[in-house]
Amino acid sequence: MIIPLEQINEETLTAIIEEFILREGTDYGVIDASKADKISQVKLQLQQGNAVIVYSELHESVNILPREQFDNEEKTLN
């Protein structure tokens, strides 16, 4: 289930993004991006709709996924 951004307060959104970037070890190329830069980049992807925040009832967890990956997984389940 996608959680709409407008339903998440800014502090919670930042915490979700921080947990995601620390867990994922996202690769930003040769240049080492600061934590603030990484948060800004993920937040922009969410705002643009290229990524989504999803809640898994099965795992009782929240994750950030690329929109395309989420859509493909939804198609597989249906």
MOPAC internal coordinates of N, CA, C and O (Angstrom, degrees):
PM7 1SCF
backbone

  N    0.0000 0     0.00 0     0.00 0    0    0    0
  C    1.4324 1     0.00 0     0.00 0    1    0    0
  C    1.5335 1   108.70 1     0.00 0    2    1    0
  O    1.2310 1   120.99 1   -52.18 1    3    2    1
  N    1.3245 1   115.71 1   127.82 1    3    2    1
  C    1.4655 1   120.18 1   177.90 1    5    3    2
  C    1.5218 1   109.44 1   -77.90 1    6    5    3
  O    1.2310 1   120.80 1   -44.80 1    7    6    5
  N    1.3155 1   116.07 1   135.20 1    7    6    5
  C    1.4614 1   121.77 1   174.77 1    9    7    6
  C    1.5328 1   107.18 1   -98.57 1   10    9    7
  O    1.2310 1   119.77 1   -63.73 1   11   10    9
  N    1.3303 1   118.05 1   116.27 1   11   10    9
  C    1.4666 1   120.22 1   179.81 1   13   11   10
  C    1.5328 1   111.50 1   -62.72 1   14   13   11
  O    1.2310 1   120.50 1   -42.43 1   15   14   13
  N    1.3241 1   116.65 1   137.57 1   15   14   13
  C    1.4660 1   121.26 1  -178.34 1   17   15   14
  C    1.5210 1   112.50 1   -56.35 1   18   17   15
  O    1.2310 1   120.59 1   142.82 1   19   18   17
  N    1.3277 1   116.48 1   -37.18 1   19   18   17
  C    1.4589 1   119.42 1  -176.79 1   21   19   18
  C    1.5289 1   112.91 1   -67.61 1   22   21   19
  O    1.2310 1   120.08 1   169.05 1   23   22   21
  N    1.3211 1   117.44 1   -10.95 1   23   22   21
  C    1.4605 1   121.54 1   177.74 1   25   23   22
  C    1.5248 1   112.78 1   -94.14 1   26   25   23
  O    1.2310 1   120.51 1  -179.80 1   27   26   25
  N    1.3289 1   116.63 1     0.20 1   27   26   25
  C    1.4691 1   121.23 1  -178.37 1   29   27   26
  C    1.5178 1   108.78 1  -114.50 1   30   29   27
  O    1.2310 1   120.49 1   -54.32 1   31   30   29
  N    1.3385 1   116.66 1   125.68 1   31   30   29
  C    1.4660 1   117.74 1   178.20 1   33   31   30
  C    1.5280 1   109.61 1   -71.47 1   34   33   31
  O    1.2310 1   120.91 1   -20.18 1   35   34   33
  N    1.3092 1   115.86 1   159.82 1   35   34   33
  C    1.4713 1   122.17 1  -172.36 1   37   35   34
  C    1.5238 1   113.09 1   -58.88 1   38   37   35
  O    1.2310 1   120.17 1   139.29 1   39   38   37
  N    1.3150 1   117.27 1   -40.71 1   39   38   37
  C    1.4739 1   121.12 1  -179.30 1   41   39   38
  C    1.5318 1   111.00 1   -64.49 1   42   41   39
  O    1.2310 1   120.69 1   136.68 1   43   42   41
  N    1.3178 1   116.28 1   -43.32 1   43   42   41
  C    1.4719 1   120.99 1   179.09 1   45   43   42
  C    1.5206 1   110.48 1   -67.00 1   46   45   43
  O    1.2310 1   120.31 1   137.98 1   47   46   45
  N    1.3337 1   117.02 1   -42.02 1   47   46   45
  C    1.4586 1   120.99 1   178.47 1   49   47   46
  C    1.5294 1   110.82 1   -59.26 1   50   49   47
  O    1.2310 1   120.72 1   134.33 1   51   50   49
  N    1.3100 1   116.23 1   -45.67 1   51   50   49
  C    1.4724 1   120.11 1   179.11 1   53   51   50
  C    1.5251 1   110.71 1   -61.64 1   54   53   51
  O    1.2310 1   120.05 1   138.95 1   55   54   53
  N    1.3259 1   117.52 1   -41.05 1   55   54   53
  C    1.4703 1   121.00 1   179.28 1   57   55   54
  C    1.5305 1   111.00 1   -64.25 1   58   57   55
  O    1.2310 1   120.14 1   139.56 1   59   58   57
  N    1.3331 1   117.34 1   -40.44 1   59   58   57
  C    1.4651 1   121.09 1   178.39 1   61   59   58
  C    1.5210 1   109.91 1   -63.52 1   62   61   59
  O    1.2310 1   120.53 1   135.35 1   63   62   61
  N    1.3284 1   116.60 1   -44.65 1   63   62   61
  C    1.4635 1   121.07 1  -179.67 1   65   63   62
  C    1.5297 1   110.67 1   -65.14 1   66   65   63
  O    1.2310 1   120.14 1   136.26 1   67   66   65
  N    1.3326 1   117.35 1   -43.74 1   67   66   65
  C    1.4709 1   120.68 1   178.92 1   69   67   66
  C    1.5265 1   110.61 1   -58.62 1   70   69   67
  O    1.2310 1   120.53 1   133.65 1   71   70   69
  N    1.3224 1   116.60 1   -46.35 1   71   70   69
  C    1.4634 1   120.36 1   179.59 1   73   71   70
  C    1.5281 1   110.19 1   -61.56 1   74   73   71
  O    1.2310 1   120.48 1   139.92 1   75   74   73
  N    1.3133 1   116.69 1   -40.08 1   75   74   73
  C    1.4613 1   121.82 1   179.77 1   77   75   74
  C    1.5256 1   111.18 1   -63.75 1   78   77   75
  O    1.2310 1   119.76 1   131.33 1   79   78   77
  N    1.3268 1   118.05 1   -48.67 1   79   78   77
  C    1.4659 1   118.94 1  -176.44 1   81   79   78
  C    1.5201 1   111.79 1   -68.92 1   82   81   79
  O    1.2310 1   120.10 1   148.65 1   83   82   81
  N    1.3226 1   117.41 1   -31.35 1   83   82   81
  C    1.4625 1   119.72 1   177.60 1   85   83   82
  C    1.5248 1   111.25 1   -73.01 1   86   85   83
  O    1.2310 1   120.63 1   141.56 1   87   86   85
  N    1.3127 1   116.41 1   -38.44 1   87   86   85
  C    1.4657 1   121.60 1  -179.24 1   89   87   86
  C    1.5164 1   111.53 1   -73.64 1   90   89   87
  O    1.2310 1   120.37 1   138.05 1   91   90   89
  N    1.3082 1   116.90 1   -41.95 1   91   90   89
  C    1.4590 1   121.21 1  -174.39 1   93   91   90
  C    1.5280 1   113.26 1   -78.95 1   94   93   91
  O    1.2310 1   119.83 1   156.96 1   95   94   93
  N    1.3151 1   117.93 1   -23.04 1   95   94   93
  C    1.4660 1   119.39 1  -176.77 1   97   95   94
  C    1.5140 1   110.97 1    56.62 1   98   97   95
  O    1.2310 1   121.25 1  -136.88 1   99   98   97
  N    1.3101 1   115.21 1    43.12 1   99   98   97
  C    1.4608 1   122.12 1  -174.34 1  101   99   98
  C    1.5205 1   111.87 1   -51.56 1  102  101   99
  O    1.2310 1   120.42 1   -43.90 1  103  102  101
  N    1.3235 1   116.80 1   136.10 1  103  102  101
  C    1.4602 1   123.40 1  -179.68 1  105  103  102
  C    1.5253 1   109.42 1   -90.08 1  106  105  103
  O    1.2310 1   120.82 1   -59.61 1  107  106  105
  N    1.3091 1   116.03 1   120.39 1  107  106  105
  C    1.4569 1   121.50 1   179.71 1  109  107  106
  C    1.5257 1   111.65 1  -108.64 1  110  109  107
  O    1.2310 1   120.58 1  -160.63 1  111  110  109
  N    1.3185 1   116.49 1    19.37 1  111  110  109
  C    1.4570 1   120.31 1   176.69 1  113  111  110
  C    1.5140 1   112.41 1    86.37 1  114  113  111
  O    1.2310 1   121.37 1    21.72 1  115  114  113
  N    1.3199 1   114.98 1  -158.28 1  115  114  113
  C    1.4558 1   122.03 1  -176.38 1  117  115  114
  C    1.5262 1   111.38 1   -65.97 1  118  117  115
  O    1.2310 1   120.60 1   143.25 1  119  118  117
  N    1.3138 1   116.45 1   -36.75 1  119  118  117
  C    1.4665 1   121.10 1  -178.26 1  121  119  118
  C    1.5219 1   109.14 1   -80.92 1  122  121  119
  O    1.2310 1   120.77 1   -50.96 1  123  122  121
  N    1.3347 1   116.13 1   129.04 1  123  122  121
  C    1.4539 1   120.80 1   178.46 1  125  123  122
  C    1.5240 1   108.59 1   -83.09 1  126  125  123
  O    1.2310 1   120.40 1   -65.10 1  127  126  125
  N    1.3128 1   116.84 1   114.90 1  127  126  125
  C    1.4571 1   121.97 1  -178.28 1  129  127  126
  C    1.5272 1   109.75 1   -85.41 1  130  129  127
  O    1.2310 1   121.01 1   -35.07 1  131  130  129
  N    1.3222 1   115.68 1   144.93 1  131  130  129
  C    1.4625 1   120.27 1   177.21 1  133  131  130
  C    1.5210 1   109.55 1   -72.65 1  134  133  131
  O    1.2310 1   121.10 1   -16.26 1  135  134  133
  N    1.3035 1   115.50 1   163.74 1  135  134  133
  C    1.4598 1   120.79 1   178.72 1  137  135  134
  C    1.5313 1   110.09 1   -58.66 1  138  137  135
  O    1.2310 1   120.34 1   137.37 1  139  138  137
  N    1.3185 1   116.95 1   -42.63 1  139  138  137
  C    1.4671 1   121.47 1   179.54 1  141  139  138
  C    1.5265 1   110.95 1   -62.79 1  142  141  139
  O    1.2310 1   120.12 1   140.23 1  143  142  141
  N    1.3307 1   117.38 1   -39.77 1  143  142  141
  C    1.4625 1   121.05 1   177.99 1  145  143  142
  C    1.5226 1   111.00 1   -64.88 1  146  145  143
  O    1.2310 1   120.76 1   137.50 1  147  146  145
  N    1.3303 1   116.15 1   -42.50 1  147  146  145
  C    1.4601 1   120.71 1   179.63 1  149  147  146
  C    1.5286 1   110.62 1   -62.76 1  150  149  147
  O    1.2310 1   120.63 1   136.29 1  151  150  149
  N    1.3342 1   116.40 1   -43.71 1  151  150  149
  C    1.4627 1   120.69 1   178.07 1  153  151  150
  C    1.5228 1   110.13 1   -60.80 1  154  153  151
  O    1.2310 1   120.25 1   135.27 1  155  154  153
  N    1.3199 1   117.12 1   -44.73 1  155  154  153
  C    1.4627 1   121.30 1   179.28 1  157  155  154
  C    1.5254 1   111.76 1   -61.42 1  158  157  155
  O    1.2310 1   120.47 1   138.76 1  159  158  157
  N    1.3281 1   116.70 1   -41.24 1  159  158  157
  C    1.4614 1   120.61 1  -179.35 1  161  159  158
  C    1.5279 1   111.70 1   -65.87 1  162  161  159
  O    1.2310 1   120.39 1   137.02 1  163  162  161
  N    1.3224 1   116.86 1   -42.98 1  163  162  161
  C    1.4624 1   120.28 1   179.40 1  165  163  162
  C    1.5330 1   109.58 1   -67.89 1  166  165  163
  O    1.2310 1   120.23 1   138.05 1  167  166  165
  N    1.3274 1   117.17 1   -41.95 1  167  166  165
  C    1.4540 1   120.77 1   179.15 1  169  167  166
  C    1.5336 1   110.71 1   -60.49 1  170  169  167
  O    1.2310 1   120.29 1   139.57 1  171  170  169
  N    1.3235 1   117.06 1   -40.43 1  171  170  169
  C    1.4631 1   121.18 1   177.89 1  173  171  170
  C    1.5268 1   110.88 1   -63.54 1  174  173  171
  O    1.2310 1   120.43 1   136.98 1  175  174  173
  N    1.3222 1   116.77 1   -43.02 1  175  174  173
  C    1.4654 1   120.30 1   177.96 1  177  175  174
  C    1.5228 1   111.17 1   -61.14 1  178  177  175
  O    1.2310 1   120.39 1   142.02 1  179  178  177
  N    1.3283 1   116.85 1   -37.98 1  179  178  177
  C    1.4605 1   121.05 1   177.45 1  181  179  178
  C    1.5281 1   110.70 1   -67.12 1  182  181  179
  O    1.2310 1   120.51 1   135.44 1  183  182  181
  N    1.3268 1   116.64 1   -44.56 1  183  182  181
  C    1.4659 1   121.07 1  -179.25 1  185  183  182
  C    1.5253 1   111.49 1   -64.81 1  186  185  183
  O    1.2310 1   120.27 1   145.10 1  187  186  185
  N    1.3167 1   117.09 1   -34.90 1  187  186  185
  C    1.4607 1   121.43 1  -179.83 1  189  187  186
  C    1.5256 1   112.48 1   -80.19 1  190  189  187
  O    1.2310 1   120.42 1   168.86 1  191  190  189
  N    1.3234 1   116.80 1   -11.14 1  191  190  189
  C    1.4597 1   120.57 1   179.92 1  193  191  190
  C    1.5160 1   113.73 1    86.26 1  194  193  191
  O    1.2310 1   119.96 1  -172.91 1  195  194  193
  N    1.3313 1   117.68 1     7.09 1  195  194  193
  C    1.4645 1   121.22 1   178.09 1  197  195  194
  C    1.5251 1   112.11 1   -77.33 1  198  197  195
  O    1.2310 1   120.61 1   162.05 1  199  198  197
  N    1.3230 1   116.44 1   -17.95 1  199  198  197
  C    1.4643 1   123.24 1   177.11 1  201  199  198
  C    1.5246 1   107.42 1  -137.36 1  202  201  199
  O    1.2310 1   120.78 1   -23.47 1  203  202  201
  N    1.3242 1   116.12 1   156.53 1  203  202  201
  C    1.4604 1   121.08 1  -179.87 1  205  203  202
  C    1.5224 1   110.25 1  -135.37 1  206  205  203
  O    1.2310 1   121.10 1   -26.68 1  207  206  205
  N    1.3213 1   115.51 1   153.32 1  207  206  205
  C    1.4576 1   121.35 1   173.30 1  209  207  206
  C    1.5131 1   106.26 1   -96.74 1  210  209  207
  O    1.2310 1   121.02 1   -54.45 1  211  210  209
  N    1.3226 1   115.65 1   125.55 1  211  210  209
  C    1.4635 1   120.28 1  -177.59 1  213  211  210
  C    1.5215 1   110.62 1  -122.74 1  214  213  211
  O    1.2310 1   121.91 1   -33.95 1  215  214  213
  N    1.3194 1   113.96 1   146.05 1  215  214  213
  C    1.4600 1   121.31 1   175.04 1  217  215  214
  C    1.5192 1   108.12 1  -109.77 1  218  217  215
  O    1.2310 1   120.73 1   -49.50 1  219  218  217
  N    1.3190 1   116.22 1   130.50 1  219  218  217
  C    1.4637 1   122.08 1   177.19 1  221  219  218
  C    1.5270 1   108.37 1  -103.39 1  222  221  219
  O    1.2310 1   120.91 1   -66.21 1  223  222  221
  N    1.3324 1   115.87 1   113.79 1  223  222  221
  C    1.4602 1   119.52 1   176.50 1  225  223  222
  C    1.5267 1   110.46 1   -66.30 1  226  225  223
  O    1.2310 1   120.76 1   143.42 1  227  226  225
  N    1.3192 1   116.16 1   -36.58 1  227  226  225
  C    1.4567 1   120.91 1  -179.49 1  229  227  226
  C    1.5315 1   111.54 1   -60.32 1  230  229  227
  O    1.2310 1   120.59 1   133.58 1  231  230  229
  N    1.3417 1   116.47 1   -46.42 1  231  230  229
  C    1.4628 1   121.15 1  -177.19 1  233  231  230
  C    1.5249 1   113.04 1   -98.11 1  234  233  231
  O    1.2310 1   120.81 1   176.04 1  235  234  233
  N    1.3426 1   116.06 1    -3.96 1  235  234  233
  C    1.4624 1   121.79 1  -176.76 1  237  235  234
  C    1.5216 1   110.65 1    48.80 1  238  237  235
  O    1.2310 1   121.51 1  -127.35 1  239  238  237
  N    1.3435 1   114.72 1    52.65 1  239  238  237
  C    1.4538 1   120.06 1  -177.33 1  241  239  238
  C    1.5264 1   110.55 1  -141.49 1  242  241  239
  O    1.2310 1   121.68 1   -17.44 1  243  242  241
  N    1.3228 1   114.39 1   162.56 1  243  242  241
  C    1.4581 1   122.42 1   177.62 1  245  243  242
  C    1.5198 1   107.53 1  -115.29 1  246  245  243
  O    1.2310 1   120.77 1   -39.87 1  247  246  245
  N    1.3326 1   116.14 1   140.13 1  247  246  245
  C    1.4576 1   120.70 1   179.85 1  249  247  246
  C    1.5154 1   109.29 1  -144.10 1  250  249  247
  O    1.2310 1   120.89 1   -17.82 1  251  250  249
  N    1.3099 1   115.90 1   162.18 1  251  250  249
  C    1.4598 1   122.53 1   173.78 1  253  251  250
  C    1.5182 1   106.66 1  -111.79 1  254  253  251
  O    1.2310 1   121.21 1   -52.69 1  255  254  253
  N    1.3223 1   115.29 1   127.31 1  255  254  253
  C    1.4615 1   120.91 1  -179.07 1  257  255  254
  C    1.5238 1   109.59 1  -128.12 1  258  257  255
  O    1.2310 1   120.68 1   -30.42 1  259  258  257
  N    1.3480 1   116.30 1   149.58 1  259  258  257
  C    1.4608 1   118.34 1   168.87 1  261  259  258
  C    1.5252 1   108.60 1   -60.16 1  262  261  259
  O    1.2310 1   119.95 1   -40.16 1  263  262  261
  N    1.3209 1   117.69 1   139.84 1  263  262  261
  C    1.4716 1   121.78 1  -177.94 1  265  263  262
  C    1.5321 1   110.91 1   -53.83 1  266  265  263
  O    1.2310 1   120.54 1   137.06 1  267  266  265
  N    1.3255 1   116.58 1   -42.94 1  267  266  265
  C    1.4606 1   120.83 1  -178.25 1  269  267  266
  C    1.5321 1   111.26 1   -61.44 1  270  269  267
  O    1.2310 1   120.37 1   137.16 1  271  270  269
  N    1.3116 1   116.89 1   -42.84 1  271  270  269
  C    1.4684 1   120.61 1   178.95 1  273  271  270
  C    1.5253 1   110.39 1   -63.34 1  274  273  271
  O    1.2310 1   120.15 1   136.03 1  275  274  273
  N    1.3253 1   117.32 1   -43.97 1  275  274  273
  C    1.4596 1   120.56 1   178.62 1  277  275  274
  C    1.5232 1   110.83 1   -60.86 1  278  277  275
  O    1.2310 1   120.55 1   134.00 1  279  278  277
  N    1.3326 1   116.55 1   -46.00 1  279  278  277
  C    1.4647 1   120.84 1  -179.81 1  281  279  278
  C    1.5241 1   111.31 1   -61.44 1  282  281  279
  O    1.2310 1   120.22 1   138.41 1  283  282  281
  N    1.3324 1   117.19 1   -41.59 1  283  282  281
  C    1.4674 1   121.15 1   179.09 1  285  283  282
  C    1.5244 1   111.69 1   -65.00 1  286  285  283
  O    1.2310 1   120.53 1   139.51 1  287  286  285
  N    1.3209 1   116.60 1   -40.49 1  287  286  285
  C    1.4705 1   120.44 1   178.94 1  289  287  286
  C    1.5178 1   110.56 1   -66.87 1  290  289  287
  O    1.2310 1   120.05 1   142.18 1  291  290  289
  N    1.3222 1   117.50 1   -37.82 1  291  290  289
  C    1.4573 1   121.21 1   177.38 1  293  291  290
  C    1.5251 1   111.48 1   -63.63 1  294  293  291
  O    1.2310 1   120.61 1   138.46 1  295  294  293
  N    1.3292 1   116.45 1   -41.54 1  295  294  293
  C    1.4610 1   120.61 1   178.48 1  297  295  294
  C    1.5273 1   110.98 1   -62.75 1  298  297  295
  O    1.2310 1   120.90 1   140.24 1  299  298  297
  N    1.3283 1   115.88 1   -39.76 1  299  298  297
  C    1.4583 1   121.16 1  -179.51 1  301  299  298
  C    1.5221 1   111.08 1   -64.26 1  302  301  299
  O    1.2310 1   120.48 1   142.05 1  303  302  301
  N    1.3223 1   116.70 1   -37.95 1  303  302  301
  C    1.4672 1   121.12 1  -177.61 1  305  303  302
  C    1.5287 1   111.92 1   -76.01 1  306  305  303
  O    1.2310 1   120.43 1   154.04 1  307  306  305
  N    1.3022 1   116.78 1   -25.96 1  307  306  305
  C    1.4809 1   119.68 1  -177.05 1  309  307  306
  C    1.4697 1   110.38 1   -97.22 1  310  309  307
  O    1.2310 1   120.10 1   180.00 1  311  310  309

